[in-house]
Amino acid sequence: MLSIMPNPDLLVEKDDKPNWNLPDERRWSFHNLAMIARYGLTMRSSHVLTLSKTIDRRIGNLNSVRLITGMSSFSALVVVREQSVLFEEYATDFGPNQPHSMQSISKTPMHLVFSRLIADGLVDPKATVSTYLPEVSSGYADATVQDVLDMSVNNNFNEDYEDPYTADLNTGSTMGYNTEEIAMGWRLPPPGEKEFGCRAFAAALVSDDVFNKTGETLYKSTNTDILAWIAERLTGKSLREMLVEIVNAAGIEGVYHIGTDCDGVPIIAGGASMTARDMARYGLLFARQGLGIHGETVGDKSYMEASRNDRGTQCGDPYNWVRYSNQTFTNGRWVGHLGFGGQVLMADPDTQTVISFFSVLESRHADDETYFGEVISMGEDILELVAQ
């Protein structure tokens, strides 16, 4: 009889967290998430966007930059304008050639994909999800595509990292983040239960009323899974093919790694990893408003301008000046995204500047909105300085 045991990284032994996501393990894990995911894909660009250093010493002298890069959570900060690296700094246990988990920054390709779908007339953002995915349950069936893009859908998934079980344990009517982690392959299912993929999880969600009456952001990673599914259905392309186009258009130098679920579907909601420089190269796609390095269009300028134009859902404190619009966060000038545990990407089309930031919060739940507010403010300080 052969001796076996559950994979120790993915095993849940305490605090309802897989071992890789416990505070003492999280920093190593975020620096090496590509080694932890059960399944995955890697891709590289055929041509690389060259970057040269033109250091702007004023950035390093900003008080906000000194504060954030001096924290124990810090991993990397890269600031690029067009093709010039204006600032670059790494923690002692991280480096320029190491990929880092991007977490929810992984969602942003759906902004580019849907900008093209809408520009080409392939999707009606006012149509309901069931128009394109008749197999989904009530959690998405009557939601509009635009509601999904803007994180404005009310259903029984609650992405609360501090309360992953949520309040309705007895009936099971509310799905928590712990269940989504099973779908992503980031934790093992309970003994005796089968694996399931991200789309099966999203399709099973239910709602008595999907309409968001608050106007505030109802953040749900399952929204991005639904969008990717619609995009595949309408284009006939696999999500992998779409990501290959985007990676080639960005001209990244190293490996873009994205985990997949048990069905082989890329975990577009949070499974990607890149180096800090390559995330800056990727961010330049947004700074160039969808223009790739070969002159190809993987986005749409008018769509991005509309995304920045005071629309979408309102984020709460402590960054209530920010909105969520078309799978990006924006303050009306920059567009970008936040990632669980301390990741931030910000792209400013007006100055062609990108801020690529990695860090790892080692608190119990890796969720600190005050910290994110501070990092966003640091990014805005940098963008304001560069614009002068």
ChimeraX attribute file (.defattr): number of C-alpha atoms within 10 A of each C-alpha:
attribute: neighborCount
match mode: 1-to-1
recipient: residues
	/A:1	3
	/A:2	3
	/A:3	4
	/A:4	6
	/A:5	6
	/A:6	10
	/A:7	13
	/A:8	13
	/A:9	19
	/A:10	22
	/A:11	19
	/A:12	20
	/A:13	11
	/A:14	9
	/A:15	10
	/A:16	14
	/A:17	20
	/A:18	21
	/A:19	22
	/A:20	22
	/A:21	24
	/A:22	22
	/A:23	18
	/A:24	13
	/A:25	14
	/A:26	20
	/A:27	23
	/A:28	16
	/A:29	21
	/A:30	24
	/A:31	24
	/A:32	16
	/A:33	24
	/A:34	24
	/A:35	13
	/A:36	17
	/A:37	19
	/A:38	18
	/A:39	20
	/A:40	20
	/A:41	17
	/A:42	15
	/A:43	16
	/A:44	16
	/A:45	19
	/A:46	11
	/A:47	15
	/A:48	18
	/A:49	18
	/A:50	11
	/A:51	14
	/A:52	11
	/A:53	12
	/A:54	13
	/A:55	15
	/A:56	16
	/A:57	10
	/A:58	12
	/A:59	21
	/A:60	17
	/A:61	10
	/A:62	14
	/A:63	11
	/A:64	19
	/A:65	19
	/A:66	13
	/A:67	12
	/A:68	17
	/A:69	20
	/A:70	12
	/A:71	12
	/A:72	12
	/A:73	18
	/A:74	23
	/A:75	26
	/A:76	23
	/A:77	23
	/A:78	21
	/A:79	27
	/A:80	26
	/A:81	23
	/A:82	16
	/A:83	17
	/A:84	16
	/A:85	20
	/A:86	22
	/A:87	20
	/A:88	19
	/A:89	18
	/A:90	18
	/A:91	18
	/A:92	9
	/A:93	10
	/A:94	16
	/A:95	16
	/A:96	16
	/A:97	14
	/A:98	16
	/A:99	25
	/A:100	30
	/A:101	31
	/A:102	32
	/A:103	24
	/A:104	22
	/A:105	25
	/A:106	22
	/A:107	26
	/A:108	24
	/A:109	24
	/A:110	24
	/A:111	25
	/A:112	24
	/A:113	21
	/A:114	26
	/A:115	23
	/A:116	20
	/A:117	19
	/A:118	14
	/A:119	14
	/A:120	10
	/A:121	10
	/A:122	13
	/A:123	20
	/A:124	14
	/A:125	17
	/A:126	11
	/A:127	15
	/A:128	19
	/A:129	24
	/A:130	18
	/A:131	15
	/A:132	18
	/A:133	16
	/A:134	12
	/A:135	12
	/A:136	21
	/A:137	16
	/A:138	19
	/A:139	22
	/A:140	30
	/A:141	22
	/A:142	19
	/A:143	23
	/A:144	21
	/A:145	28
	/A:146	21
	/A:147	26
	/A:148	27
	/A:149	23
	/A:150	25
	/A:151	27
	/A:152	29
	/A:153	28
	/A:154	23
	/A:155	22
	/A:156	19
	/A:157	25
	/A:158	21
	/A:159	20
	/A:160	16
	/A:161	16
	/A:162	12
	/A:163	14
	/A:164	18
	/A:165	19
	/A:166	19
	/A:167	14
	/A:168	11
	/A:169	11
	/A:170	7
	/A:171	7
	/A:172	12
	/A:173	15
	/A:174	18
	/A:175	22
	/A:176	22
	/A:177	20
	/A:178	21
	/A:179	19
	/A:180	23
	/A:181	19
	/A:182	23
	/A:183	25
	/A:184	29
	/A:185	24
	/A:186	27
	/A:187	25
	/A:188	23
	/A:189	19
	/A:190	11
	/A:191	7
	/A:192	6
	/A:193	8
	/A:194	9
	/A:195	15
	/A:196	18
	/A:197	20
	/A:198	27
	/A:199	21
	/A:200	13
	/A:201	19
	/A:202	23
	/A:203	20
	/A:204	14
	/A:205	20
	/A:206	21
	/A:207	19
	/A:208	10
	/A:209	15
	/A:210	20
	/A:211	16
	/A:212	17
	/A:213	10
	/A:214	10
	/A:215	13
	/A:216	18
	/A:217	19
	/A:218	22
	/A:219	20
	/A:220	21
	/A:221	21
	/A:222	22
	/A:223	23
	/A:224	27
	/A:225	25
	/A:226	22
	/A:227	23
	/A:228	25
	/A:229	17
	/A:230	20
	/A:231	22
	/A:232	15
	/A:233	13
	/A:234	13
	/A:235	13
	/A:236	10
	/A:237	11
	/A:238	15
	/A:239	18
	/A:240	18
	/A:241	12
	/A:242	19
	/A:243	19
	/A:244	16
	/A:245	15
	/A:246	24
	/A:247	26
	/A:248	22
	/A:249	26
	/A:250	28
	/A:251	23
	/A:252	26
	/A:253	21
	/A:254	18
	/A:255	19
	/A:256	22
	/A:257	22
	/A:258	27
	/A:259	27
	/A:260	23
	/A:261	24
	/A:262	18
	/A:263	14
	/A:264	13
	/A:265	23
	/A:266	26
	/A:267	29
	/A:268	29
	/A:269	25
	/A:270	22
	/A:271	26
	/A:272	27
	/A:273	27
	/A:274	25
	/A:275	25
	/A:276	30
	/A:277	27
	/A:278	26
	/A:279	25
	/A:280	29
	/A:281	29
	/A:282	26
	/A:283	27
	/A:284	29
	/A:285	26
	/A:286	31
	/A:287	27
	/A:288	22
	/A:289	24
	/A:290	27
	/A:291	19
	/A:292	23
	/A:293	18
	/A:294	12
	/A:295	9
	/A:296	13
	/A:297	19
	/A:298	23
	/A:299	26
	/A:300	23
	/A:301	20
	/A:302	12
	/A:303	20
	/A:304	22
	/A:305	15
	/A:306	14
	/A:307	25
	/A:308	22
	/A:309	15
	/A:310	17
	/A:311	15
	/A:312	27
	/A:313	23
	/A:314	23
	/A:315	19
	/A:316	13
	/A:317	11
	/A:318	13
	/A:319	17
	/A:320	12
	/A:321	12
	/A:322	22
	/A:323	26
	/A:324	28
	/A:325	31
	/A:326	28
	/A:327	27
	/A:328	27
	/A:329	25
	/A:330	26
	/A:331	19
	/A:332	18
	/A:333	18
	/A:334	27
	/A:335	28
	/A:336	24
	/A:337	22
	/A:338	23
	/A:339	22
	/A:340	21
	/A:341	26
	/A:342	25
	/A:343	25
	/A:344	24
	/A:345	27
	/A:346	29
	/A:347	31
	/A:348	25
	/A:349	20
	/A:350	13
	/A:351	18
	/A:352	22
	/A:353	28
	/A:354	33
	/A:355	29
	/A:356	26
	/A:357	29
	/A:358	26
	/A:359	28
	/A:360	23
	/A:361	21
	/A:362	19
	/A:363	14
	/A:364	14
	/A:365	19
	/A:366	18
	/A:367	18
	/A:368	13
	/A:369	14
	/A:370	12
	/A:371	14
	/A:372	20
	/A:373	16
	/A:374	17
	/A:375	22
	/A:376	20
	/A:377	15
	/A:378	21
	/A:379	24
	/A:380	19
	/A:381	16
	/A:382	22
	/A:383	25
	/A:384	11
	/A:385	13
	/A:386	17
	/A:387	11
	/A:388	6
